Amino acid sequence: MLAETICSAASAAGLGIAAITAYRKRFLTATRIAAYSLVPVGLVLAGVVQWVSGIAFKPSVWIGFGVLGLAWLLFMTTRAIERRSGTTRAGRKAARAAERNEAVAPGASAPALGAGSQTGRPTAAPTAAKPGKRQEAAAPADDFSDIEAILKKHGI
């Protein structure tokens, strides 16, 4: 009964504001305010207000919301633990696949084939040059050369 009275008062106040707005020649805004102010009365007449107030004051409904909240909390806790330990479903599948691949040929490496010629004659395998200290030291310097260029460009 109280909820219906509050909704009716809100609608009456909204219609009063709409009338004042229409008096000021702002008809589009007044129509919009009138539409919003008729919504509470429509909810009362449809019985929605009585249904919501009946649900809001039942202890069994609040217990149900508590159980739903507990279920959500448990679900999110297990998800967080899975993420921290890395035991997701995809991670377990990848681990199983890696185990199967190792079981087929443990310690096997990619085949090393020499480059062949188009004539069909076998060619000698190219000899790999042993990397010297100079080549190893040059690799990190190449990585930083572009950074140095950017810094020099900006005068740093």
Buried (B, 14 or more C-beta within 10 A) or exposed (E): EEBBEEBEEBBEEBBEBBEEBBEEEBEEEBEEBBEBBBEBBEBBEEEEBBEEBEEEEEEEEEEEEEEEEEEEEEEEEEEEEEEEEEEEEEEEEEEEEEEEEEEEEEEEEEEEEEEEEEEEEEEEEEEEEEEEEEEEEEEEEEEEEEEEEEEEEEEE
